[in-house]
Amino acid sequence: MIRMQLTSFTDYGLRSLMYLAACPDRLSSVKEISDYYGISRNHLVKVVHRLAQLGYIETSKGKGGGIRLAYDAQKLQLGNLVKALEPSMGIAECFNRETNTCKITDNCQLKHCLYEASQAFIDVLNRSTLADIVKNKALFPERPHNESRMKNLLS
């Protein structure tokens, strides 16, 4: 089995977007998402901040604030999300001219094959949207009770 692995940053970003896509009619909080997935709240704050910078989510602060998707989930292709979140899609050293130390880069054909494979990975992901992968609403929580909702928002 070939092992391809995204960074935890991208993984958490995709999971956050999935959570928000499954609950489009309400605001959610970082604490709510981190508790649901059992992931670090501190790390998720950075992920959510980046998602907001990229324009994928809207944030509102203060009483009644929270986060939600900025776009219809049907318009968000998975491959484009991964490309935006993943710091480097370069799967070999030669993909980065600044850090490359390989002596055969100029004449090597492997990089072309690897580039084509990484592009195919993104292309396959782009066949699906965020909406496609959250169709099973049973995977995600229903609207929290008002008391716990307020507690989550204030956290």
PyMOL commands that set and color helices and strands:
alter all, ss='L'
color gray80, all
select helices_A, chain A and resi 8-22+30-37+41-53+73-75+78-85+93-95+110-125+132-134+137-139+146-154
alter helices_A, ss='H'
color red, helices_A
select strands_A, chain A and resi 57-60+66-69
alter strands_A, ss='S'
color yellow, strands_A
deselect
rebuild
show_as cartoon
